[in-house]
């Protein structure tokens, strides 16, 4: 697994999201200070609502910027099959039962941006943080350990198949 390509895919998606959020924050700020948004009476809160929206979007943009910084410097060590899962690991899980027909899922354990979905080298990945329920189960485990990963169409018990 080319982890530098994985990092670049994560950074690419985060930068695109940062651009969207920054644009939305600027638009909301412009709306808040627009002459057309000036309150016409004491119950008119349009400009105040736009200001709150701009503030929230600016905070989200700052969080995305912090995520970009973290992923830019995140060490992505090569894990051996007998290592414990930690930050920077790529983990593959599958059905715990022998011969189980469940799809295998690949996860990247990252510091932030949980829920980010990406495709690298023909494989699909989901970013998990150590704070997420599934991330908490994976951290400190090894290949062969089982976890509870129930979901739609997914067996309740999953086995850690590989770590990279």
JOGIKA-V768090 format. One line per field, one symbol per residue. ss: DSSP state (2 for helix, 1 for strand, 0 for the rest). psi: psi as a letter, one per 30 degrees, with the letter a starting at -180 (. if undefined). burial: 1 if it has 9 or more other ideal C-beta (glycine too) atoms within 8 Angstrom, else 0. Layout:
ss: ???
psi: ???
burial: ???
//
This chain:
ss: 00222222222222222222222222222222202220000000022222222222222222222222222220000000000000000111111000000000111111000000111100111111100022222200000001110010010011111110
psi: kjfeeeeeeeeeeeeeeeeeeeeeeeeeeeeegkeffkkflffjgeeeeeeeeeeeeeeeeeeeeeeeeeffgkkilkklfgllkakfkkkklakfkkgkgkkkkkkkjlfahkfkklkkhgkklkkklffleeeeeekfllkfllljhkajgklekkkjelk.
burial: 00101110111011101100110111011011010010100000001101101100110110111111011001000010001011011111111100010100111111111101010100001111110101111110111000101000011011110011
//
